[in-house]
């Protein structure tokens, strides 16, 4: 099978198309013929530095949408021919940037007929991250005020939609050229983070979702109401953060996304009704994975980038 692999860490040019044996599904696994696979910032971070995965050669990719080719012993959820989408277990279940990939059956859900493979391939990792932050970690309820940083980004633009589906009042941060896009997702307010300190524009927030970290994470504590929660998907760097949070009466959580069958089914339901849709900035064939990485690393895209196979 064709796959995109790397033998060393570095710039996008380290990615190369190779031919590898087609994997065989083990117990509780399915073999998926990949039709589309999303890219996420974690892909280019792993490509450049290894991050959680230092073994080489390495085939990247966690997002996948495709067709079940075969099932391993004990699998009852799916049969060959079923269209599925999901996130391979993060971080060690990597490998979707290839013609075929294996993964636990319960990392997948049935692809809604209402969306194509490109749309489905864009959703899993970012949508699960947003859902696990807002639903599982923060327990967002109707009427609560939710602040989503980087609201035009991969996680952010899906988080806006998920928060709205939960009945929240949603505030997003984004650069001015992206404000119409974020409002179109359902945001009630949008703040230009380049010209406005969000702490001066918003108060009494119940939940902050922070995909940025750094100074943004530190300053976000100041906009939370007592009892509020900050959920970050990147580690913090402020050694005094815990003490500040305790003094303010707020909670800080750092989330690492997990494979999640129930979560994928919830994502599928939202996608099927049109309540959740990934904005796909660009689509590249598998062979042009290096170009896709280079575009993603500009940090100027909205939504997601997707690789297609076949």
Buried (B, 14 or more C-beta within 10 A) or exposed (E): BBBBBBEEBEEBEBBBBBEBEBBEBEEBBBBBBBBBBBBBBBBBEBBBEEEEBEEEEBBBBBBBBBBBBBBBEEBEBBEEEBBBBBBBBBBEBBBBBBBBBBBBBBBBBBBBEEBBBBBBBBBBBBBBBBBBBBBBBBEBEEEBBBBBBBBBBBBBBBBBBBBBBBEBBBBBBBBEEBBEBBBEBBBBBBBBBEEEEBEEBBEEBBBBBBBBBEEBBBBBBBBBBEEBBBBBBBEBEBEEBEEBBEEBEBBBEBBEBBBBBEBBEBBBBBBBEEEBBBBBBBBBEBBBBBBBBBBBBEEEBBBBBBBBBE
